[in-house]
Amino acid sequence: MYQSLITLLSILLCHTVSAQSLRSGFDKAEFMEVIRINAQFSASAEKAKWIPSPTHSVLLYRSPEMGLANQWQLWLKDQRVAVINTRGTTGEGISWLANLYAAQIPAKGSLQIDTNFTFDYDLAAHSNAAVHVGYVFSSAFLVRDMLPKIDFCYRAGIRDFIISGHSQGGGLSYILTAYFRGLQRTGKLPADIIIKTYASASPKPGNLYFAYDYEHAAKGGWAFNVTSTEDWVPQTPFTVQTLEDVPEVSPLPLLQNGIKKQPFFKRILLKMVYKKATRPAQKTVDIYQKYLGNFIAKNIRKTYPHFVEPTYAKGNDYVRAGEQIILYPDSAYHEKFMVPKDNKNMMFHHALPPYYYLMERY
């Protein structure tokens, strides 16, 4: 597969690659091709029945499994756009660890994954930005394999890149996009590379400050997340907002100072009410970090024994990011995708076929 990448790019090098092909804004036809590419990661009869093969793209490279059972593929669309597609969750337990490792870490820092493998990342400029640690862990392996292929494409004259993924692949698309934009900020990746992102059915990638930064960098129509209202996955990880998530300049200092100025008994009462209102959220964050941080990290160390557990961010305020494309199923959809009364498939509305059906009618 790697040899086919070299051969195809060598052919491209003999021809002049046309000017920029990607345009800002949501492009339905472009995204439909992305779904067809996403479906190539699965040979299931269901996906083969509902989703045709890509019509404008050719596969250049498919990676081996790496990290937490992660995998990616590189396609060439219309002979001028490179499509980086990341696989979603598989049935393997280790693949689910990437989702469940949902404590947050600062959006700038490093992960010590092995004795000779440290992943330095800079995913947002805002100092309060925080991201999903499991997706950063998985991205560390992916970018190490992706960067040489991006260099191949660039030397072949390709400047346009689509980053895509469904489900967990969508969550990884956020991190990968932010990582590559960070490399561009520091001059480690060419500034003339154009990145457009299509995530679908994606979990939430980080906190509000990360979303602010991500959307600011992609403003003007360069990053999208497609979501069905019937899909539960985009509502995860569950979010908890605490006072730590509020900006420094806010009404809180005034409230706290106001309580201090009250008469003794009234001050005691107000402090008690304040604690009752704020402590439950902080306790929930502590529980999340214990089980979705410390406990999952111990399980990851069964595969990566030299992984050093990072210091987690203080909050767990997860929000969706990017420009949202919302798919609203109607009665025709529910007739076609009727959930059996005894159905136990929790991914019924999350799979690619329902998304493809809805996007055809979008």
Order of alpha helices (4+ residues) and beta strands (2+ residues): alpha-alpha-alpha-beta-beta-beta-alpha-beta-beta-beta-beta-alpha-beta-alpha-beta-alpha-beta-alpha-alpha-alpha-beta-alpha-alpha
